[in-house]
Amino acid sequence: MGGEFSLLISFDDRPKDFVHGVEFGMIWERLKQGEEEVTNGGFPVRLQNQELIYRACEHFGYQAHFKQCWVSGWVDFIAIKKQEDYGIFE
């Protein structure tokens, strides 16, 4: 594909909640699969999803990191899987 994007399916009605849910659903699946690092495919996430993503990260044992993005209404996001504490250094 050479880094180009194309539209596969066009939705006639695009309510905001649907769009937010699709973004969150993709991140949820990656967290659930246990990947070491989870992002939104290199894209920022919607500010409206930040709290929901944070709670999902906590649920699956990730440390969520958000940083202000240059685009208004969006934040950069990465989640890092928390390491197990085996009590070795106590």
Summary of the structure (lengths in Angstrom):
residues: 90
radius of gyration: 15.6
end to end distance: 51.4
largest distance: 58.5
contacts: 179
relative contact order: 0.17
helix: 36%
strand: 23%
